[in-house]
Amino acid sequence: MGEIVNLRMARKRKARAETERAAEQNRITFGRTKQDRTLTKAEQNLAAKQLDAHMRQTDKPE
C-alpha cells in the first residue's frame, strides 16, 4: 500500500517551494549592484543604437 500523505502539509510544502523559487528569481533580478545595473543599461542602449543605425530609411513620395 502507498504512503499516507497529509494534504494540508503537502500544500504548505508546495507553497513554501514556490515562495522560495520566487525569492530566488527576485534575488537574481533585483540583487545587483548599481554598477551592474548601469552597465546592463548602457549595453542595452548601445545595442539599440546599433540596431537603429542599420535600419533603412524609406522616403515615400507624396
C-alpha positions, 0 to 999 in steps of 0.5 A: 500500500502507498504512503499516507500523505497529509494534504494540508502539509503537502500544500504548505510544502508546495507553497513554501517551494514556490515562495522560495523559487520566487525569492530566488528569481527576485534575488537574481533580478533585483540583487545587483549592484548599481554598477551592474545595473548601469552597465546592463543599461548602457549595453542595452542602449548601445545595442539599440543604437546599433540596431537603429543605425542599420535600419533603412530609411524609406522616403515615400513620395507624396 
